[in-house]
């Protein structure tokens, strides 16, 4: 799919292969989620594409929610990494 005229697209491919696309211009923000499963890999697994328009306030709130969800996981990974580094050193 091409980027709509006058909009900027920020594509992100997740580790699962799914895609998050953020379309924006001076007037709107659209968040699109895509999941494409080739039918030869999994016939019953659904593919989908969904998009939602966000206000600037909604976009900031979602960004904040994602950061708040990620921070404890990143902190735990950091602790595990530090423990592993200590156990690897003589």
C-alpha positions, 0 to 999 in steps of 0.5 A: 500500500502506498502512503496517502498523499500529503502524509508521512509514514513511519513503518515499524516491523515487529519481531513477530513480522507484524507491522505498525504504521503511523501515518501523519500530517498537520491535521491527523494521526492514524495508527495502523496495525497489520498482520499478514499470515501467508495461507500456505503457512497457516490456513486458519490463522487470520490476517488483518489490517486495522487503522484508528485515527488518533487525536494528539492527546490520544497519541501522547496517552498511548505513547505514555502507556506503552512506555510505562508498560515497557519500563519494568520489563526493561529494568528486569532485563537490565538486572538479569544482564548484570547478574549474568555479567557478574556470574560470568566474571571470575 
